[in-house]
Amino acid sequence: MPTFEDSDFGVQTPLSPTKKTSNNLNVAIPTNGDASGTVNSVEVPATRSSISDASAYMHNLSLSPSMRDRRGSRNSFGTSLPIPRSKRQSRLSSVHYPEGQPQRPGMPPIQASRDILASQMQDLSSEKVHAAKDMAFVFDIDGVLVHGDRLIPEGKRVLEILNGDNELGIKIPHIFLTNGSGKPEEARVAQLSSILKNPISTEQFIQSHTPMRALADYYKTVLVVGGEGYKCREVAEAYGFQDIVVPNDIIAWDPTIAPYRVFTDEERATSRPRDFSKINIEAIMVFSDSRDYATDMQIIIDLLRSENGRFGTMAKDPVSQRVPIYFSQGDMLCPTEHPFPRMSQGTFRIGLEAMYRALTGVDLERVVYGKPELATYKYADEVISSWMETIHNDEKLPKNIYMIGDNPASDIVGGNQYGWNTCLVRTGVFQGGDNDEENPASFGVFPNVLDAVKTAIRKEIGKDFKFEFNDQINPVLHGNGASAIE
């Protein structure tokens, strides 16, 4: 599995831990790597401006000249997004058999009869097999395969086909790339597998905050916001962050910070309060949608206006002393079980940006991960290649990649910019005409994910390709005078 080098992305490695801006302010640039100097992440150039989008949604306010000078700075990175450098661990080295399955010491493992038939069919159809291995699908989830916890029926059938229920019995590579978030990957994959009635591996799965694990190399004490209960704290712990603070910890320390919040005894008992007036929080990570806008916005604004992330202080310069803030994705809307899409993390961010600008007179610099950011697609390439190694023992990136999504502003624009074939479905956010006017899908618009996948497979493998596996065909006769298998 090839690893990323800085030269792959045109990124210059920083030569010093600070950078001088035109207004002579020293802007801290976090260093990454372990004590030995090993670099564990790479910074990918950002495709989205680091300057907030608030101005388009509110009355014009003053913009400090110094902010214009600092737009190219790397405070909170701004122009680059770190993603993990090391490859995802291959699962080939840890393959095991379920307990109780027969073993034959010194001999190959016993294959199921269907696997034997599929192998023979593939041996006789080398051109189709090559085409099947040279294509891959990247699926958005909400609005494409599911609506919240409710299955979109075509999604189940698609995964059955790609997992081997096709004429070759072959697995066609596919991964899941979602701007959804808020749970550990293992929990989300287990939930999806149950809904879709098909096995899904964490090695196929990218949430919006999955690439943000790289930030654990840059920051020690971080505020993590969003999600249900303490699930995002669990995510951050799994990613390797050393000191994780959540809003409940702060409210338990000083309830006056959020005067309208009703803080229950149960919440107090499960929080981790301490004296935050003596602690510098180094960065803010919005991992998932806020469950309490008022409290989360108040805490974030307090921290952004503080001196270097210390509660109870007010910075004289809201720019040079501001801690960096990261958002896991930028979607304004998200399809759910409700008839109309609901507000997502993007609307929370826009509101926060507007508040910050209204209070300080300057725009907020921030970093937004998720689709359509280049960093997310670079990371997806690595995941696809790793999954190819797992299912076909062939570590390569397929030539023909199809992105299937329901949101033109993230799924489609990101896939188009990255050179993938893009398919827009009508089961989620998009409900427009023949195609989206601003971000049209390059491969077309389809009623649902099943129509999109079948059309793409027929294009790459052949119009006569059959979307079911017939285990009653004798592969030696290859369909001519087929006889039943006894």
Helices and strands as residue ranges (DSSP letters): G 6-9, E 18-20, E 26-28, E 41-45, G 54-57, H 65-69, E 80-84, G 92-94, H 113-123, H 126-133, E 135-139, E 146-147, E 150-151, H 153-162, E 174-177, H 185-196, G 202-204, E 205-206, G 210-217, E 221-225, H 231-239, E 243-245, H 247-253, G 255-257, H 265-270, G 276-278, E 283-286, H 293-304, E 325-327, E 333-334, E 342-343, H 345-360, E 367-368, H 374-392, E 400-405, I 408-412, H 413-418, E 421-425, E 444-446, H 449-461
